Amino acid sequence: MTPHASPPSDLIERIRREPRDANGWLDLGRWLAEHVGATAAVGQVEAGLRHVTDPAPLLEFIAVALTSTPSAPVRIRALNRLAALRPHDVTVLAELGFAVVRTAAAPAALKPLQEAVRLGARGTALLGLLASLELAQGIIDQAELHYRMLLEQQPDDLGAWAGLHHIALRGWDWDALPEFEEKVRWAAQRQNATGNQAPVHVLLSVYGNDPPALLPGQRRHAPPTRPRRRSTGRLRIGYLSSDLRTHAVGVLMAGLFEAHDRSRVELFLYNYGPRTEDPYRTRMQRAAEHWRDLNDLGDIQATARIAADQLDVLIELTGHTSSGRLGIVAPRPAPVQIHYLGHAGALAVPGIDYYLADAETVPPEGEAEFAETVLRLPRCFMVTDHKRPSPVPTTRADVGLPDDAIVLVNYNQGWKIRPPYVDIWLAALARHPRAVLWIRCPSPDARARLVARAERAGVRDAARRLIDCDYGADGPSHAGRVALADLALDQLPYSSHSIAAELLWAGVPLLSQRGQRFAGRVAASLLRACDLDSFITDSVEAYAARLEHLLNHPEELAAAKRHLQAGRATLPLFDTEGFARDLEDLLFRLFE
C-alpha cells in the first residue's frame, strides 16, 4: 500500500459527473482499499452516502471492508442502516448482532439476532450467541428454547449444555443438575473447534469442586520473560475495564486509584463501558492523570491507543465476563499485562501473562488451575475502598425482618446457591425456630422450589421464614440493611466475592468453607484479612457443625460483629493505602 497514492483522475471525474451513481463510489472504494487501505476507502465511500440514490451497495461495502474490525462504530452504523433497508435479510441482521455484542451496548444485539432467528436463521454460532444474551438478560424461556434448537443440530455443543446447566442453577432446579453436569463433562471431552464455548464461570460451576487443573480447552502459557520498562521515572500503570463506574469492580477499585502514590506511579484508566455519570465514575476520573474512553474504537484501534501511552504495566479488570474485550490485550500493548479481580480463575487467552492473587486463594498446589504465572500479594488479594459509605442504621421492621429472629443471610446471585449448602441451611432452620433465612430469590418459581424443599426438610412456617432480600445499590442505606443480619452464609464451588467484602464492611461475619479452586477460596482470604479465621471451615461436615455451634452461641456472632465494626479503620482488608503500597512494590519488583 502507498498511503499517499492518489486515485486515477478519470475515476474522480466520473464521480463528479454522476455523484448519485453508487458504482462510481464503489470503484473508488475498491481502488483505495487496494492501494491505500480500508480506512481511507471507507471514509470516501461513507462520504458518498450523502449523494447516492441507493445507499445499500455502499453500506454493504463498508460492512465488508471493516470485517477485521467488526465492532467499529462506522461499521455498526452501516449495518444498522442496511438492516433498515433490508429488514428481511438474515445475513445482515446476524452480522449486526455479532458486531453490537462486542460493544458496551451488547444487549442491543438481542433484537437483530432474534429477528434473524424468527426469519429462519439457524446457524449454531448465532443460536449460541442469542441464547447466551437472553440468559444474561434474564429471558430464560427463550434462552432454553434456543439452546435446545442448537442441540438439535449439534448434540455435543458444550456452550448449549453449559447454558442449560446454568438455567437449572438460576431456577434452583437442583434435581436437574446431575444430568446437566454429566452432559457438560461429556461435551467438554468431545469439544470441537466449531462448537460454542461455555462461559468460564459456568464451567467453574461444574468443575469447581474438582482438584485444581485447567478447564477443558485451556492451555498453559510459557512463563513470561523478564520485562523491560518503556519509561523512566514513575511506573506507568494502566487499568482496562468496562466497569469503571458504580459496579462491583468499580466500588472496590475507586479507593485504590486514589491511593496510588503519585511520586511512584503515573495512572492511566481505559474505559470501554457505559458512558455514565455517577459518584464512583466521578471519583475515578478525578483520580486518573489520564482518562481514556475507548468506546468508539475497535479492538485494534484501542490497542494502538494504549500502546501510544508507553505503559509499563496494563492491568485488565474484566476478563471473561460478558462485557470483556480481551482482543484489546492480545497484541500486547504493554510489556507486562496482568488480569486482576474481574474473573475468578484462569483466562488462558493471548496477552495475559500474569494473574494477581494471594497465598490463600492460590496455594502452591493451586497453580495447576492457571495458564498464567501467579503473582501473590502479601495480604488479601482483594482491594476494598476505605471511603465506602458506613452503614446508616435502619430497623428490621423496615425490611420485613422479625426483630427477635436470628437472621441468616445469603445475598449471592441465585446461580451460586446449590446443595449441599442449601440443605444445611434448611436443616438449621428446622432445628432453630427463631432462625430465618434472608435470601436473594432469582424468580417466583425458584422461591416456590425452595419453600417446598424447606417443608420437606421439616422447616415449620417455611414460607414466612424464607424472606426475600432486595439487593440494592451500593450506599449507606444498603449497607445499613445488610448490617441487620447476624450471620452471612457462604457456599461452594463459587464462594462470595464482592458480596463478602460488602458484608464484612457492614459488620456481618461470614461462615465459609475453603474450596478446591480460586473461586471457592476468595471468602476465606477475606475472612483471614479480618482476623476471622474461626469462620473458615475445611469440609461440608465442619461447615454444618460450625453453623450449629454459632446458632447455639449467638454471643459469638455478636462479638464478631463488634470486632468488624471496630476494625473498619484497622483490619488489613480495609487498608486501601497499604494495599496500594503492596501492589506498587510487587509491580516494581517485576522489572528488577
C-alpha positions as MATLAB code, in Angstrom:
seq = 'MTPHASPPSDLIERIRREPRDANGWLDLGRWLAEHVGATAAVGQVEAGLRHVTDPAPLLEFIAVALTSTPSAPVRIRALNRLAALRPHDVTVLAELGFAVVRTAAAPAALKPLQEAVRLGARGTALLGLLASLELAQGIIDQAELHYRMLLEQQPDDLGAWAGLHHIALRGWDWDALPEFEEKVRWAAQRQNATGNQAPVHVLLSVYGNDPPALLPGQRRHAPPTRPRRRSTGRLRIGYLSSDLRTHAVGVLMAGLFEAHDRSRVELFLYNYGPRTEDPYRTRMQRAAEHWRDLNDLGDIQATARIAADQLDVLIELTGHTSSGRLGIVAPRPAPVQIHYLGHAGALAVPGIDYYLADAETVPPEGEAEFAETVLRLPRCFMVTDHKRPSPVPTTRADVGLPDDAIVLVNYNQGWKIRPPYVDIWLAALARHPRAVLWIRCPSPDARARLVARAERAGVRDAARRLIDCDYGADGPSHAGRVALADLALDQLPYSSHSIAAELLWAGVPLLSQRGQRFAGRVAASLLRACDLDSFITDSVEAYAARLEHLLNHPEELAAAKRHLQAGRATLPLFDTEGFARDLEDLLFRLFE';
ca = [
       0.000    0.000    0.000;
       1.159    3.531   -0.678;
      -0.503    5.841    1.849;
      -0.159    8.956   -0.295;
      -1.301    7.448   -3.613;
      -3.964    9.404   -5.490;
      -6.918    7.787   -7.266;
      -6.946    7.964  -11.078;
      -8.283   11.282  -12.344;
     -10.880    9.623  -14.580;
     -12.392    7.915  -11.525;
     -12.661   11.235   -9.681;
     -14.153   12.882  -12.769;
     -16.703   10.081  -13.099;
     -17.909   10.655   -9.529;
     -18.018   14.413  -10.106;
     -20.257   13.933  -13.151;
     -22.513   11.248  -11.637;
     -22.415   11.633   -7.817;
     -25.696    9.719   -7.420;
     -24.323    6.607   -9.099;
     -23.212    4.160   -6.401;
     -20.953    2.271   -8.831;
     -18.516    5.167   -9.100;
     -18.152    5.393   -5.338;
     -17.741    1.618   -5.150;
     -14.950    1.660   -7.731;
     -13.246    4.438   -5.786;
     -13.584    2.439   -2.587;
     -12.109   -0.680   -4.188;
      -9.159    1.293   -5.597;
      -8.457    2.917   -2.227;
      -8.783   -0.388   -0.370;
      -6.164   -1.939   -2.671;
      -3.718    0.989   -2.842;
      -4.184    2.896    0.434;
      -6.161    0.851    2.955;
      -9.604    0.054    4.315;
      -9.852    3.164    6.492;
      -9.332    5.539    3.582;
     -11.694    3.520    1.404;
     -14.459    3.539    3.988;
     -14.023    7.272    4.579;
     -14.612    8.072    0.931;
     -17.450    5.603    0.487;
     -19.140    6.936    3.620;
     -18.939   10.425    2.100;
     -20.723    9.045   -0.957;
     -23.738    8.084    1.151;
     -24.813   11.731    1.126;
     -25.161   11.688   -2.646;
     -26.252    8.301   -3.955;
     -29.804    7.351   -4.768;
     -29.428    3.792   -3.443;
     -27.118    3.646   -0.395;
     -27.369   -0.134    0.125;
     -24.344   -1.129   -2.023;
     -22.160    1.432   -0.260;
     -23.318    0.296    3.167;
     -22.555   -3.284    2.197;
     -19.078   -2.246    1.033;
     -18.383   -0.571    4.390;
     -19.531   -3.653    6.329;
     -17.318   -5.977    4.269;
     -14.288   -3.644    4.220;
     -14.269   -3.446    8.017;
     -14.687   -7.168    8.700;
     -11.344   -7.191   10.507;
     -12.708   -4.598   12.962;
     -16.250   -5.961   13.250;
     -17.424   -3.632   16.025;
     -16.068   -0.387   14.627;
     -18.749    2.311   15.096;
     -18.811    3.185   11.376;
     -19.428   -0.484   10.535;
     -22.256   -0.768   13.070;
     -23.831    2.417   11.666;
     -23.659    0.927    8.181;
     -25.187   -2.375    9.292;
     -27.974   -0.566   11.145;
     -28.899    1.402    8.012;
     -28.613   -1.711    5.878;
     -30.891   -3.636    8.251;
     -33.468   -0.842    7.977;
     -33.297   -1.067    4.177;
     -33.294   -4.871    4.128;
     -35.345   -5.887    7.199;
     -35.717   -9.489    5.991;
     -32.043  -10.091    5.206;
     -30.975  -12.596    7.875;
     -27.289  -12.245    6.962;
     -27.355   -8.501    7.638;
     -29.300   -8.972   10.867;
     -26.888  -11.621   12.084;
     -23.823   -9.509   11.187;
     -25.350   -6.564   13.058;
     -25.935   -8.700   16.140;
     -22.425  -10.140   16.119;
     -20.992   -6.618   15.751;
     -23.025   -4.972   18.503;
     -22.453   -7.753   21.044;
     -18.782   -6.764   21.262;
     -19.628   -3.232   22.435;
     -20.865   -1.598   25.626;
     -24.349   -1.757   24.072;
     -24.262   -5.571   23.886;
     -27.920   -6.074   24.974;
     -28.972   -4.206   21.813;
     -27.736   -7.207   19.829;
     -30.794   -9.145   21.002;
     -33.243   -7.524   18.594;
     -31.456   -8.255   15.299;
     -30.453  -11.756   16.394;
     -33.986  -12.612   17.498;
     -35.355  -11.281   14.218;
     -32.848  -13.321   12.228;
     -33.973  -16.480   14.019;
     -37.636  -15.568   13.558;
     -36.956  -15.291    9.815;
     -35.427  -18.753    9.730;
     -31.721  -18.381   10.528;
     -30.445  -21.483   12.327;
     -26.671  -21.162   12.467;
     -25.251  -22.751   15.595;
     -22.997  -19.768   16.352;
     -25.986  -17.425   16.014;
     -28.224  -19.586   18.222;
     -25.498  -19.925   20.839;
     -24.857  -16.191   20.964;
     -28.553  -15.349   21.095;
     -29.228  -17.855   23.880;
     -26.316  -16.591   25.959;
     -27.524  -12.992   25.575;
     -31.056  -13.970   26.534;
     -29.726  -15.823   29.552;
     -27.696  -12.774   30.613;
     -30.798  -10.591   30.278;
     -32.995  -12.991   32.252;
     -35.099  -14.089   29.240;
     -34.899  -17.653   30.471;
     -37.633  -19.399   28.464;
     -36.263  -18.109   25.156;
     -32.693  -18.914   26.136;
     -33.664  -22.504   26.911;
     -35.570  -22.782   23.613;
     -32.617  -21.568   21.578;
     -30.106  -23.761   23.403;
     -32.295  -26.786   22.636;
     -32.636  -25.720   18.984;
     -28.849  -25.590   18.830;
     -28.514  -29.071   20.344;
     -30.836  -30.500   17.682;
     -28.123  -29.611   15.170;
     -25.043  -30.179   17.325;
     -25.808  -32.549   20.213;
     -22.357  -32.213   21.785;
     -22.271  -28.421   21.886;
     -20.552  -27.520   25.147;
     -21.910  -23.982   25.310;
     -25.513  -25.194   24.998;
     -25.223  -27.869   27.686;
     -23.441  -25.436   29.984;
     -26.191  -22.892   29.339;
     -28.907  -25.374   30.281;
     -26.947  -26.260   33.415;
     -26.798  -22.579   34.279;
     -30.541  -22.182   33.705;
     -31.189  -25.040   36.148;
     -28.918  -23.346   38.704;
     -30.626  -19.984   38.258;
     -34.044  -21.544   38.702;
     -32.955  -23.615   41.726;
     -33.966  -26.716   39.813;
     -31.329  -28.662   41.725;
     -32.752  -32.091   40.878;
     -31.804  -31.482   37.224;
     -28.160  -30.635   37.972;
     -26.632  -34.159   37.932;
     -27.896  -34.835   34.391;
     -26.676  -31.480   33.069;
     -23.303  -31.773   34.816;
     -22.826  -35.164   33.184;
     -23.692  -33.670   29.783;
     -21.285  -30.750   30.267;
     -18.404  -33.100   31.100;
     -19.313  -35.336   28.139;
     -19.462  -32.385   25.739;
     -16.189  -30.993   27.110;
     -14.447  -34.266   26.260;
     -15.856  -34.104   22.709;
     -15.328  -30.350   22.317;
     -14.618  -29.408   18.717;
     -13.304  -26.220   17.186;
     -16.677  -25.200   15.735;
     -18.647  -25.574   18.973;
     -19.872  -22.682   21.065;
     -17.590  -22.138   24.034;
     -19.106  -22.229   27.501;
     -18.781  -19.169   29.737;
     -15.911  -19.891   32.083;
     -17.915  -19.085   35.224;
     -20.442  -21.706   34.085;
     -17.697  -24.299   33.684;
     -16.492  -23.417   37.169;
     -19.951  -24.309   38.458;
     -19.368  -27.823   37.118;
     -15.645  -28.299   37.709;
     -15.252  -26.043   40.743;
     -15.149  -28.853   43.309;
     -12.545  -30.815   41.334;
      -8.858  -30.571   42.291;
      -7.072  -27.572   40.697;
      -6.489  -28.058   36.967;
      -7.029  -26.151   33.750;
     -10.602  -26.144   32.489;
     -11.466  -28.011   29.273;
      -9.974  -26.282   26.245;
      -7.452  -24.210   28.220;
      -3.702  -24.392   27.588;
      -0.873  -23.348   29.876;
       1.240  -20.333   28.892;
       5.019  -20.412   28.846;
       6.433  -18.374   31.750;
       6.976  -14.763   30.662;
      10.489  -13.473   30.183;
      11.715  -10.674   32.425;
      10.173   -7.468   31.069;
      11.901   -4.190   30.329;
      10.376   -0.865   31.253;
       9.325    1.506   28.500;
       9.589    4.563   30.727;
      11.991    6.035   33.212;
      10.995    7.583   36.498;
       7.460    6.843   37.598;
       5.925    3.474   36.727;
       3.252    3.963   34.074;
       0.294    1.766   35.089;
      -2.917    1.429   33.107;
      -6.185   -0.240   34.127;
      -8.525   -1.513   31.393;
     -12.186   -2.186   32.202;
     -15.836   -1.934   31.248;
     -16.742   -1.383   34.901;
     -15.212    1.949   35.916;
     -18.474    3.116   37.482;
     -20.926    2.082   40.204;
     -20.383   -1.630   39.697;
     -18.964   -4.385   41.893;
     -15.490   -3.855   40.381;
     -15.688   -0.059   40.411;
     -16.849    0.054   44.020;
     -13.816   -1.976   45.082;
     -11.257   -0.190   42.880;
     -12.059    3.516   43.326;
     -10.084    3.851   46.548;
      -7.030    2.164   45.016;
      -6.909    4.637   42.148;
      -6.937    7.464   44.681;
      -4.355    5.755   46.907;
      -1.656    5.225   44.274;
       1.495    7.149   45.175;
       1.850    9.818   42.507;
       5.569   10.108   43.201;
       5.940    6.457   42.097;
       3.054    5.863   39.689;
       1.550    7.603   36.658;
      -2.053    6.405   36.400;
      -3.986    5.702   33.172;
      -7.606    4.493   33.167;
      -9.085    2.985   29.982;
     -12.865    2.723   29.900;
     -14.927    0.864   27.325;
     -18.038    0.512   29.475;
     -21.185    2.629   29.549;
     -20.775    6.376   29.415;
     -22.455    7.328   32.638;
     -22.246    9.821   35.431;
     -22.262    8.501   38.972;
     -20.241    9.144   42.138;
     -17.764    6.332   41.512;
     -17.150    7.359   37.897;
     -16.517   10.918   39.102;
     -14.011    9.727   41.718;
     -12.126    7.641   39.180;
     -11.923   10.403   36.610;
     -10.553   12.747   39.241;
      -8.030   10.147   40.412;
      -6.700    9.386   36.931;
      -3.972   11.527   35.448;
      -5.073   10.157   32.072;
      -8.655    9.052   31.386;
      -9.168    7.339   28.022;
     -12.587    6.434   26.647;
     -12.282    3.573   24.148;
     -15.953    3.132   23.319;
     -15.650    4.487   19.780;
     -12.590    2.376   18.961;
     -12.453   -1.184   17.712;
     -10.056   -3.565   19.404;
      -7.196   -2.828   17.011;
      -7.546    0.940   17.412;
      -7.931    0.602   21.187;
      -4.736   -1.449   21.326;
      -2.909    1.228   19.358;
      -4.243    3.948   21.663;
      -2.953    2.131   24.731;
       0.395    1.331   23.091;
       0.869    5.025   22.306;
       0.827    5.765   26.044;
       4.006    3.696   26.522;
       2.757    1.865   29.604;
       4.964   -0.320   31.732;
       2.031   -2.336   33.129;
      -1.514   -2.910   31.893;
      -3.959   -4.435   34.398;
      -7.037   -5.946   32.779;
     -10.072   -5.964   35.101;
     -12.904   -7.607   33.142;
     -11.732  -10.945   31.803;
     -14.311  -13.409   30.504;
     -17.320  -11.569   31.908;
     -19.967  -10.670   29.337;
     -18.629   -7.186   28.591;
     -14.967   -8.197   28.287;
     -12.837   -7.124   25.312;
      -9.824   -9.377   25.596;
      -8.984   -8.696   21.961;
      -7.509   -5.395   23.126;
      -4.774   -7.092   25.149;
      -3.940   -9.880   22.688;
      -1.443   -7.766   20.632;
       0.356   -6.815   23.901;
       0.190   -3.017   24.075;
       2.249   -3.142   27.306;
       5.277   -5.254   28.298;
       3.559   -6.533   31.474;
      -0.126   -7.497   31.263;
      -1.965   -8.807   34.308;
      -5.507   -9.916   34.983;
      -6.982   -8.809   38.275;
     -10.297   -9.049   40.096;
     -12.885   -9.389   37.314;
     -12.644  -13.114   36.641;
     -12.230  -15.851   39.251;
      -9.879  -18.264   37.519;
      -7.524  -18.716   34.593;
      -8.242  -16.681   31.472;
      -5.902  -18.720   29.240;
      -6.005  -16.141   26.443;
      -3.235  -14.466   24.440;
      -1.811  -11.360   26.041;
      -2.434  -12.135   29.712;
       0.756  -13.487   31.285;
       0.073  -12.908   34.986;
      -2.810  -13.447   37.400;
      -2.928  -11.455   40.636;
      -3.854  -13.456   43.752;
      -2.561  -14.216   47.257;
      -1.320  -17.241   49.209;
      -4.802  -18.189   50.435;
      -6.595  -18.062   47.093;
      -3.734  -19.780   45.243;
      -1.576  -22.010   47.444;
       1.315  -23.756   45.635;
      -0.864  -26.662   44.508;
      -3.458  -24.194   43.236;
      -1.164  -23.010   40.446;
      -2.266  -26.062   38.455;
      -5.537  -24.194   37.808;
      -3.827  -21.342   35.959;
      -2.458  -20.882   32.470;
      -0.848  -17.669   33.690;
       2.020  -17.040   36.087;
       0.524  -16.316   39.503;
       1.610  -13.169   41.353;
       0.847  -13.127   45.073;
       0.172  -10.077   47.182;
       1.373  -10.347   50.780;
      -2.115   -9.834   52.195;
      -5.610  -10.392   50.796;
      -5.661  -10.050   47.016;
      -8.949   -8.129   47.021;
      -8.755   -4.387   47.387;
     -11.563   -2.568   49.175;
     -12.430    1.104   49.400;
     -11.835    2.574   52.857;
     -14.037    5.511   51.822;
     -17.022    3.252   51.211;
     -20.060    4.695   52.984;
     -20.554    3.385   56.513;
     -23.901    1.760   57.255;
     -26.777    4.091   58.088;
     -28.775    2.411   60.869;
     -32.212    1.125   59.972;
     -34.621   -1.299   61.601;
     -35.564   -4.844   60.797;
     -39.185   -3.828   60.570;
     -38.264   -1.519   57.662;
     -37.215   -4.518   55.542;
     -39.689   -7.126   56.782;
     -37.404   -8.957   59.215;
     -38.644  -10.111   62.643;
     -36.981   -8.215   65.478;
     -36.393  -11.275   67.673;
     -35.024  -13.613   64.977;
     -31.522  -14.861   64.289;
     -31.144  -13.597   60.735;
     -29.053  -15.713   58.369;
     -28.376  -14.039   55.038;
     -27.181  -15.020   51.575;
     -27.029  -12.133   49.098;
     -25.324  -14.058   46.303;
     -26.706  -14.405   42.803;
     -29.062  -17.345   42.566;
     -26.840  -19.496   40.356;
     -24.285  -19.807   43.173;
     -26.802  -21.466   45.528;
     -26.965  -25.259   45.500;
     -26.871  -28.390   47.628;
     -25.396  -29.470   49.948;
     -25.240  -25.972   51.448;
     -28.900  -25.094   50.988;
     -29.803  -28.342   52.744;
     -27.506  -27.484   55.659;
     -29.225  -24.107   55.986;
     -32.701  -25.623   55.885;
     -31.770  -28.277   58.436;
     -30.544  -25.497   60.730;
     -33.859  -23.653   60.310;
     -35.725  -26.859   61.217;
     -33.724  -27.189   64.442;
     -33.811  -23.491   65.391;
     -37.321  -21.993   65.221;
     -36.025  -18.460   65.859;
     -33.788  -18.508   62.783;
     -34.853  -17.065   59.421;
     -33.078  -17.125   56.060;
     -32.883  -13.797   54.204;
     -32.082  -14.802   50.642;
     -31.995  -13.312   47.171;
     -34.567  -15.381   45.259;
     -33.971  -15.226   41.490;
     -37.611  -15.848   40.487;
     -41.025  -16.820   41.899;
     -40.549  -20.366   40.572;
     -37.182  -20.638   42.326;
     -38.711  -19.417   45.578;
     -41.505  -21.978   45.286;
     -38.931  -24.762   44.878;
     -37.019  -23.504   47.928;
     -40.139  -23.332   50.091;
     -41.146  -26.849   49.040;
     -37.659  -28.146   49.820;
     -37.763  -26.435   53.224;
     -41.099  -28.016   54.055;
     -39.727  -31.442   53.148;
     -36.778  -30.707   55.446;
     -39.145  -30.090   58.357;
     -38.991  -26.278   58.459;
     -42.170  -25.051   60.114;
     -43.810  -21.976   58.635;
     -41.262  -22.129   55.810;
     -42.867  -19.522   53.561;
     -42.679  -16.908   56.331;
     -39.146  -17.788   57.438;
     -37.650  -17.711   53.935;
     -37.564  -13.957   53.356;
     -36.748  -12.375   50.005;
     -33.979   -9.810   50.181;
     -33.957   -6.775   47.930;
     -30.393   -6.300   46.732;
     -29.934   -2.537   46.428;
     -27.257   -0.264   45.009;
     -24.091    0.352   46.997;
     -24.519    3.106   49.526;
     -25.056    3.793   53.205;
     -28.716    2.804   53.158;
     -27.954   -0.534   51.530;
     -25.082   -1.141   53.952;
     -27.488   -0.386   56.784;
     -29.872   -3.072   55.529;
     -27.064   -5.601   55.185;
     -25.938   -4.875   58.760;
     -29.270   -6.152   60.106;
     -28.178   -9.772   59.575;
     -26.492  -11.801   62.313;
     -24.543  -14.192   60.068;
     -23.906  -14.482   56.342;
     -23.742  -17.935   54.748;
     -21.264  -18.834   52.047;
     -21.312  -21.705   49.550;
     -19.168  -23.644   47.087;
     -17.910  -24.152   44.472;
     -18.193  -20.387   43.871;
     -17.832  -18.526   47.135;
     -18.885  -14.967   47.958;
     -16.546  -12.368   46.437;
     -17.515   -8.679   46.294;
     -20.609   -9.604   48.334;
     -18.311  -10.915   51.078;
     -16.384   -7.639   51.147;
     -19.671   -5.751   51.374;
     -20.965   -7.901   54.235;
     -17.747   -7.679   56.236;
     -17.635   -3.892   55.786;
     -21.220   -3.747   57.075;
     -20.143   -5.692   60.166;
     -21.672   -9.079   59.334;
     -19.490  -12.184   59.866;
     -19.495  -14.818   57.128;
     -19.372  -18.602   57.535;
     -17.344  -20.125   54.709;
     -15.688  -23.324   53.558;
     -12.368  -23.380   51.697;
     -12.834  -24.637   48.180;
     -10.504  -26.507   45.877;
     -10.029  -23.640   43.421;
      -9.595  -19.874   43.424;
     -13.329  -19.172   43.015;
     -14.048  -21.166   46.155;
     -11.285  -19.658   48.308;
     -11.949  -15.928   47.952;
     -14.182  -15.619   51.017;
     -11.581  -17.444   53.115;
      -8.974  -14.891   52.045;
     -11.249  -12.006   53.042;
     -12.045  -13.595   56.402;
      -8.348  -14.066   57.169;
      -7.804  -10.377   56.373;
     -10.429   -9.616   59.033;
      -8.888  -11.900   61.662;
     -11.938  -14.184   61.489;
     -10.194  -17.491   60.781;
     -12.617  -19.306   63.084;
     -15.347  -18.700   60.490;
     -13.433  -20.721   57.855;
     -14.076  -24.464   57.638;
     -12.464  -27.193   55.542;
     -15.289  -29.640   54.869;
     -19.042  -29.789   54.437;
     -19.330  -31.584   57.788;
     -17.256  -28.952   59.576;
     -19.332  -26.195   57.938;
     -22.586  -27.742   59.198;
     -21.152  -28.262   62.677;
     -19.846  -24.693   62.870;
     -23.225  -23.279   61.824;
     -24.920  -25.337   64.523;
     -22.419  -24.101   67.111;
     -22.927  -20.456   66.168;
     -26.703  -20.764   66.318;
     -26.359  -22.254   69.795;
     -23.938  -19.477   70.837;
     -25.297  -16.213   69.405;
     -22.971  -14.301   71.719;
     -20.103  -15.339   69.399;
     -21.927  -13.764   66.470;
     -22.428  -10.561   68.429;
     -18.728  -10.487   69.345;
     -17.713  -10.982   65.698;
     -19.990   -8.123   64.647;
     -18.416   -5.807   67.210;
     -14.954   -6.864   66.031;
     -15.768   -5.959   62.414;
     -17.439   -2.679   63.289;
     -14.493   -1.590   65.409;
     -11.982   -2.739   62.781;
     -13.027   -0.667   59.756;
     -10.031    1.595   60.321;
      -7.515   -1.099   61.300;
      -8.217   -4.511   59.754;
      -5.996   -5.438   56.774;
      -8.983   -5.964   54.460;
      -9.924   -2.299   54.742;
      -6.380   -0.869   54.463;
      -6.583    0.634   50.983;
      -3.394    2.665   51.377;
      -1.458   -0.415   52.485;
      -2.845   -2.407   49.569;
      -1.664    0.277   47.132;
       1.859    0.151   48.540;
       1.900   -3.676   48.381;
       0.767   -3.655   44.753;
       3.235   -0.962   43.708;
       6.113   -2.821   45.363;
       5.136   -6.052   43.589;
       4.949   -4.336   40.189;
       8.309   -2.621   40.602;
       9.901   -5.959   41.518;
       8.806   -7.458   38.190;
      11.325   -5.210   36.449;
      14.250   -5.804   38.816;
];
